[in-house]
C-alpha cells in the first residue's frame, strides 16, 4: 500500500548503521509463520528507562521518552538486540479510574509514532487522556529506533523517470527498473542483518515486549491505516493481551500487499474523480474547467507537459504526487486547488511548497515501507507480470496505477524474499471498533468489511461518502462519539446482521474553495 506521496502515501530520524559483513546478495527469507508465544527464555521482563524527550511537542505535552531493548531475531532471543524508541504521557486520574496503557501506531509502514501521545492528548476528551497512559513508539527500523534503516538518500526527490510509459519500449521503464533494483541493493549493503527481520510479525513481537515492559497483562491499542494491520496481527498472535482495539482506515489482510496496491489504485481513481468534480463545481472561483472530465483532462495535459519539460523540481511524476493528496483528505482540496490555480497564473510558490513538504523524512519512511511490505508477503519476481497487471488496471484507474507500480518496484528484486502472510483470526478477540470512510482511497472500504467478518465481535462505523483517510477524532461528531464512548466505557453500538456497517455516519461537509 503506497504511503503518502513523496510530494506530500503511506499508508515518518537519526541514522545508525549495522556493521555489514555480508554482500548485497540475496538474504534468507524471514518466515511469517510465527509462534503465538514468546520463547520461555524470557524469564525477566524488559525494562524502559524513562527520561525527557528531545521533541519539543512531546516536552510541551509533559511526555517521557525511553528505549526498549528487543531481540533482532526472535528465533535467537539471547543474540543481538536492537532498541525501540518509546514515548508516553502518564495517566493522571485517581488509581481506581485508570484504564492502563493505550498504545498508538500512525501507520505507514514506516511512520514514526513517537509524537502520537501528544496528538491524542490534544484530540481526546480530558477525562480519557487522564485515564490512560498514552504510549507511542517507533517500530523497529523507524525514526529514533536503532538502527534506523536508510538505503539511498533523496530517492524520492525529483525529477524522476516518467511514471507512465508511452510504449513497451519506453526508456523510462528500464530507468525505473534499474533505479529500483539499485535501491534494494543499497539496503542490503547498508544493513543486511536488520533487513531480514523487519516484518509485521517482528514488530508485533516487539509490541508484546513493550506490553511486558509496561508491566500489564493487556494493552489497549489505536491503529491508523497500516497500524490497523499491525493491530490485526497482534490480536491474532496475542488475543489474550488485548483490551480495547480501535482500527481506523482498515487494511484488508487478504490482499497484503500486491493485491492491496491494485485495490488502492481503483479506490484512488474514485477519490480523485470526486476531487476533479468538486473543482468543476467551483469553476466560478477556480477557473480550471466546468466539468469533471474537463478538469481531469487539464490535469493530464499539465502532467504530460511537465514530462517533456520540468519546471524546477516538478516534472510529471512530482505533479501527480502533489495531487495524490487529494485522494487522501477532502479537507485539503481547497489548498491543492488554490495551488493549482496559482500555478496556472505563473505563481509557483504554493505548489512547490506542497511538494517540498512531502519530501520531509522520506528516506527512512520509504525504506521501511518497502522493508516491511516486500517481505510480509510474496510479490511477483518477474516484471512481465507487473506490466500486464498495470496495463490492464490502468484502463480503469489511470491516475495512480503506474505511479504505484514504480513506488513498489523495489519489491521485484528485494534482497529478502517475501514470506507467507499470517492468517488473521479475530475469533478470540473480545471486541474491536472499526472505522472507515466509504470512499477512502488509501484503505478501500471493502477491507473494513473483510476485517469485520474476521472479527465477529467487532463493530464497524462507516463515514458515508467521505474521501478522508483514517479520519476519526477529526471533527465528525457521529464517528468521534463512538470512539470516545468505547475508550471511556468499553461500550460498542450493537452489531447488525449481514455484511454491512453497524453504524453509518453522514460525511463531514465538503469544503469550499479559498477565494
Secondary structure, 3 states (H helix, E strand, C coil): CCCCCCCCCCCCCCCCCCCCCCCCCCECCCCCCCCCCCCCCCCCCCCCCCECCCCHHHHHCCCEEEEEEEECCHHHCCCCEEEEEEEEECCCCCHHHCCEEEEEECCCCCCCCCCHHHHHHHHCCHHHHHHEEEEEECCCCCCCCECCCCCCCCCCCCCCCCCCCCCCCCHHHHHHHHHHHHHHHHHHHHCHHHHCCCCHHHHHHHHHHHHHHHCCCCEEEEEECHHHHHHHHHHHHCHHHEEEEEEECCCCHHHCCHHHHHHHHHHHHHHHHHHHHHHHHCHHHHCCCCCHHHHHHHHHHHHHHHHHCCECCECHHHHHHHHHHHHCEHHHHHHHHHHHHHHHCCCCHHHHHHHHHHCCCHHHHHHHHHHHHHHHCCCCCCHHHHHHHHHHHHCCCCCCHHHHHHHHHHHHCCCECCCCCCCCCCCCCCCEEEEEECCCCCCCHHHHHHHHHHCCCEEEEEEECCCECCCCCCCCHHHHHHHHHHHHHCCCCCCCCCCCCCEEEECCCCCCCCC
